[in-house]
Amino acid sequence: MGYQLGIILVLIVVAILVSKKFTKKDSDVDQLIYEDEMSEDELNDIDKELD
C-alpha cells in the first residue's frame, strides 16, 4: 500500500510540473501590444523593419 501512495504522489508532482511548463509558454506568447499604445518612434521602427 505504501508504494502505491508514493507512485500517486510522484505522478501528481510530474503533472504539476508539466502543467506549469505549458502555462508559462502560453502566457509569454499571449502578450499583445496595440498600435494605440505605441509611440510614433515605435511605429516608425516597425515600419522600417517591415520594408
C-alpha positions in Angstrom: 0.0 0.0 0.0 2.8 2.4 0.8 4.4 2.1 -2.6 1.1 2.9 -4.3 0.8 6.1 -2.4 4.4 7.0 -3.4 3.6 6.4 -7.1 0.5 8.5 -6.9 2.4 11.4 -5.3 5.2 11.2 -7.9 2.6 11.3 -10.7 0.9 14.3 -9.2 4.2 16.2 -8.9 5.1 15.4 -12.6 1.6 16.5 -13.7 2.0 19.8 -11.8 5.5 20.4 -13.4 4.2 19.7 -16.9 1.2 22.0 -16.5 3.3 24.8 -15.2 5.7 24.5 -18.2 2.8 24.7 -20.7 1.1 27.6 -18.9 4.4 29.6 -18.8 4.8 29.3 -22.6 1.2 30.3 -23.3 1.4 33.4 -21.1 4.6 34.6 -22.8 3.1 34.4 -26.3 -0.2 36.0 -25.5 1.1 39.4 -24.6 -0.3 41.8 -27.2 0.6 45.5 -27.7 -1.9 47.6 -29.7 -1.0 50.4 -32.1 -2.9 52.9 -29.9 -0.5 52.2 -27.0 2.7 52.7 -29.1 4.6 55.9 -29.6 5.4 57.3 -33.0 9.0 56.2 -32.8 8.0 52.6 -32.1 5.6 52.6 -35.1 8.2 54.1 -37.4 10.8 51.4 -36.3 8.3 48.6 -37.1 7.6 50.2 -40.5 11.3 50.3 -41.2 11.7 46.6 -40.2 8.8 45.6 -42.5 10.2 47.4 -45.5 
